[in-house]
Amino acid sequence: MNRLKASKLDILIYVGPALVLLLGIVYIPILQTGYFGLMEWNGIGQKTFVGLENYFVLLQDTKFWSSAYHSLILAVASIISLVFYLAIAVILASRIKGANLLRKIYLIPMLLASVAIAQLWMKIYNPTNGMLNIFLMKIGFENPPAWLGDANLALYAIILPTIWQYAGFYILIYYAALKNVPESLVEAARIDGASSLQIATKIKLPLIMNVVKVTIVLAAVGSLKYFDLIYIMTGGGPSGSSEVMASYMYNTAFNKFDFGYGSAIGFFLLIICLVATFIIQRLTISDKDLY
Amino acid sequence: MEILDEKLNMPEAIVKKASERSLIHRIGKAALYAVLIVIALIQLFPIYWLALFSLKNNYEIFNLSPLALPQELRFENYIKVWTEGNIATYFFNSIFYTVSAVFLTILLGSMITFAITRLQWRGNKIVLGLFMLGLMIPIHSTLIPLFNTYTAIGLINHPLSLILSYTAFNMPVTIMILLGFYEALPHEIEEAAIIDGASIHQIFFRITLPMTAPVIATAAIINMIYNWNEFVFVNTFISSDELKTLTVGIQNFIGQYSTDWGAIGATLMFSIIPILIIFLILSDRIVEGIAAGSIKG
């Protein structure tokens, strides 16, 4: 492969603008977040250096740990739902007519604005006029729950639309991977008398394991930084029962104007996501085999 | 990408030897279809319900069955929110930010992908690595410093704060989508152009960029969807109503009209309809872009 020779100026012209934007808007700010975490600061006035105090407070902040726990529940739920997505993709990839159309239909919710999804599901969960409770009352439940208004249920009520929202995304990825499995292998197994189930579990699944690993960590990292639906549907409530790390950070900084502490939370969130990313790279060393 | 040899039905003949097995096979197949179709209905049903109640008045919504068709199609909900609720302003703001950011992202993304895959320079692996790592960085970890910086340089409550942020944060996924296509492009045409005395800029703008039109379309659509739907940056950086986008504007509007479900439904439809139209026309590109922007690379 011969690369074109270019002058330093030309390289600068082609690489510079995108790189400056990435450094200025993504990388420098994450360093600043760590630094601002060392300050006591309301966002407008003077910053006062307080050392690691915010970080020490964070380690003992029960509200933070409960939000981290909620993020973890979200991550576990989204990883479990991958099994379900994978099963659907396996079915879709097994000589189903119209598979292409179906996977596109599955994708639609993921293309919609999270605000629209959140507002739509708030209507579905509406205690008196929502579709869900109207249905529950029709089939005989006298006192259906308030869902988003119920501290025991709010977090789980938000998990459902996230599963709905991302279904098409993961099914699409699995479907593409399954279709990449060489047809000759499948044919050979079929001629040897393997059933469809055996072909799926013994031949196809092991071959797409690398993709599965990547999606596990994608789902985990995505859940750890999850924000939109929670912020819009419950704002983290009722009484913190659906607060996650990103919403706790946002509420601390932009609603309580504690920018120093908010920065410390933001930095912690970053570390957690990068650790998960490190795991991705460890898991996908042999990814090139497939693609 | 699509390797569909579904027409190769040769082994099916072997299965059909035993007619009993064939029957079980067919019942099984029917059950699988039923599962797939039920899931498709679940995916579409909330949107269908939304479309229904956006065309009803409160009486119909609260007193009649949720699945009843509207007694008459009340497009006045749409007209009302378009004229009274600032939705028109939000709508055009969304278009403006989306188009500007998509243009900038595609131009700069194409240039840097060209440099990474075509030009000879040290450090291209490191630069690519920086962009790929950028995919994993949570937006929330950058919000406070960005808010601080934009305030300091007068970009808070300014369209540029959004356009620049969208461009930077969508650059990694854009490069990821473009990269595969660039790597597959033959080098011979460029080499011939060099021999003919073309400059790097001529090669990029006259040869490479036009050749990558299909993947540019894919990347542009994915960017468009992300920008159109974006919420956190607008919610944080934009305070004046005239500059808000549809996503944040809807959120405010719903706060004010929380009891008028028909109007709320209509505002949500204004955010959804453009995406659905694009989906109907370009679903193949969207599928391709999401697949390329998620795992490979």
Interface residues (C-beta under 8 A of the other chain):
Chain A: M1 N2 R3 L4 K5 A6 S7 D10 I11 I13 Y14 V15 P17 A18 L19 L21 L22 L23 G24 I25 V26 Y27 I28 P29 I30 Q32 T33 F36 G43 I88 I91 L92 S94 R95 I96 K97 L102 R103 K104 I105 Y106 L107 I108 P109 M110 L111 L112 A113 S114 V115 A116 Q119 L120 W121 K123 I124 N129 M131 I134 W164 A167 G168 F169 L172 I173 A176 K179 N180 E183 E187 R190 I191 V211 V214 T215 L218 V221 L224 K225 F227 D228 I232 A246 M249 Y250 A253 F254 F259 G262 S263 G266 F267 L269 L270 C273 L274 A276 T277 I280 Y291
Chain B: M1 E2 I3 L4 D5 E6 L8 M10 P11 I14 L32 Y33 V35 L36 I37 I39 A40 I42 Q43 L44 P46 I47 W49 L50 F53 I61 F62 P66 L108 G109 M111 I112 F114 A115 I116 R118 L119 Q120 W121 V127 L130 F131 L133 G134 M136 I137 P138 I139 H140 S141 T142 L143 I144 P145 L146 F147 N148 T149 L164 S165 T167 A168 F169 M171 P172 H187 E190 E191 I194 I200 H201 I203 F204 I225 W228 N229 F231 V232 T236 L246 T247 V248 I250 Q251 I254 W261 I264 L268 S271 I272 I275 L276 F279 S283 I286 V287 I290 A291 S294 I295 K296
